[in-house]
Amino acid sequence: MPHVFETAASGRAKCRGCAQHIARGTLRFGERVSNPYAEGETTLWYHPLCAAYKRPEALLQELPAAPPELADTDLLERAARATAAHQRLPRIDGAERAPTGQAKCRHCREAIAKASWRIRLVFYEDGRFAPSGFLHLGCQRAYFEGGDVVPALLHFSPELSEADRQELIRICRES
């Protein structure tokens, strides 16, 4: 069965990409995968932009058949193609300041200093995104092989203040 775009009927489903509820009446993307717990298939729901960042291949596969009410298909296609071009970009789960100095960077293996910026990483496995560590903001170019991380970082970090967002953009562009 192919992937699907449809209107959310109840608002109870959570997006697999950002873990936020998908509001009733909004368009959502459903990735059809085999059910790991029983026979048949199951549908994993995403906000369309979250799917572009986290599951770009599935979204690009269904985008030509998207309903006309889907807004900004050009933005979705650009985001999905940029993410699909770099295999590690779907691992981005946002940015934050390190609450302690205990975590180590997955790229350089050095400790991430307390209160410094770090990128949260996740791996997709069996229909779920599992936490997989952190990355120095300065290591992002080497780890993501030059891919532009700023749009995904900002999208998956809605809790950041405007000042923090501007600082994050500045540091990403400088490093």
C-alpha positions in Angstrom: 0.0 0.0 0.0 1.5 3.4 -0.9 2.2 6.2 1.5 -0.7 8.7 2.0 -1.5 12.4 2.6 -4.8 12.9 4.5 -6.6 15.2 6.9 -6.2 14.4 10.6 -9.5 13.2 11.8 -9.1 13.6 15.6 -6.0 15.4 16.6 -4.9 12.5 18.8 -2.0 11.2 16.6 1.5 12.4 17.4 4.1 13.2 14.7 6.9 10.6 14.7 9.3 13.4 13.8 8.7 16.0 16.4 6.5 14.2 18.9 3.9 17.0 18.9 0.2 16.3 18.3 -1.0 16.7 14.7 -4.0 19.1 15.0 -7.4 18.0 13.9 -8.2 19.1 10.4 -4.6 19.6 9.3 -3.0 17.7 6.5 -0.6 14.9 7.6 1.7 12.5 5.9 1.4 8.8 6.6 4.3 6.4 5.9 3.1 2.9 5.4 5.4 0.3 6.9 5.2 -3.4 7.8 3.8 -3.9 11.3 6.6 -5.2 13.5 4.1 -6.6 16.0 1.5 -8.3 13.8 0.8 -9.2 10.2 0.1 -6.5 7.7 1.0 -2.8 7.6 0.8 0.2 9.9 0.9 3.9 9.3 3.4 6.2 10.9 2.1 9.8 10.9 4.1 13.0 10.4 3.7 16.7 9.9 4.6 17.1 6.2 7.7 19.2 7.0 8.8 16.8 9.7 8.5 14.0 7.1 10.6 16.1 4.7 13.4 16.3 7.3 13.1 12.8 8.9 11.8 10.5 6.1 12.6 12.3 2.8 12.6 9.3 0.5 9.0 8.3 1.5 7.8 11.9 1.2 9.4 12.4 -2.2 7.8 9.1 -3.4 4.3 10.4 -2.5 4.7 14.1 -3.2 3.6 13.9 -6.9 0.2 12.5 -5.8 -0.2 15.1 -3.0 -3.6 16.7 -2.7 -4.0 20.2 -4.0 -4.7 21.6 -0.5 -1.1 20.7 0.6 0.6 24.1 1.0 4.2 24.8 0.0 5.0 21.6 -2.0 8.0 23.4 -3.4 9.4 24.0 0.2 8.7 20.3 1.1 10.4 19.1 -2.0 13.5 21.3 -1.5 13.8 20.2 2.2 13.3 16.5 1.3 15.8 16.6 -1.5 18.4 18.4 0.6 18.0 15.9 3.4 18.0 12.9 1.1 21.3 14.1 -0.4 23.1 13.7 2.9 22.5 10.5 4.8 23.1 11.9 8.2 20.8 14.9 8.1 17.7 12.9 9.1 19.4 12.3 12.4 19.0 15.9 13.6 16.6 16.2 16.5 17.2 19.8 17.4 19.7 22.0 19.3 20.1 22.8 23.0 22.6 24.0 25.5 24.3 21.1 27.3 22.9 20.9 30.9 26.1 19.1 32.1 29.6 18.5 30.8 29.2 14.7 30.7 28.1 14.1 27.1 30.7 13.3 24.4 30.5 14.4 20.8 29.8 11.6 18.3 32.2 13.1 15.8 35.3 14.1 17.7 34.7 12.1 20.9 35.6 15.1 23.1 33.4 16.2 26.0 30.7 18.8 25.3 31.2 21.6 27.8 28.4 22.6 30.1 26.1 25.4 28.7 27.6 25.1 25.2 25.5 24.4 22.1 25.0 20.8 21.1 23.0 19.1 18.4 20.7 16.2 19.5 20.9 13.1 17.3 18.5 10.2 16.7 18.6 7.0 14.7 15.5 5.6 12.9 15.0 2.0 13.8 11.9 -0.2 13.5 9.6 2.8 13.0 10.9 4.8 15.9 13.5 7.5 16.4 15.8 6.5 19.3 18.2 9.0 21.0 21.7 8.4 19.8 23.9 11.1 21.4 25.1 14.6 20.7 27.4 16.6 18.5 29.4 19.8 19.0 27.9 22.6 17.0 31.4 23.1 15.6 31.6 19.5 14.4 28.4 19.8 12.3 30.1 20.6 8.9 32.4 17.5 9.1 29.7 15.2 10.6 26.9 16.2 8.1 29.4 16.4 5.2 28.6 20.0 4.5 24.8 19.8 4.4 22.9 22.8 5.7 21.7 21.9 9.2 20.2 25.3 10.1 16.6 24.7 8.8 16.3 21.3 10.5 17.8 22.6 13.8 15.4 25.5 13.9 12.4 23.3 13.0 13.1 20.7 15.7 14.0 23.3 18.4 10.7 25.3 18.8 11.4 26.0 22.5 14.4 28.3 21.7 14.0 32.0 22.2 14.5 34.4 19.2 17.9 35.5 20.6 19.0 31.8 20.9 17.8 31.1 17.3 19.8 34.1 16.0 22.9 33.0 18.0 22.5 29.4 16.7 22.3 30.6 13.1 25.3 32.8 13.5 27.5 30.0 15.1 26.4 27.5 12.4 27.2 29.9 9.6 30.6 30.7 11.1 31.8 27.2 11.8 
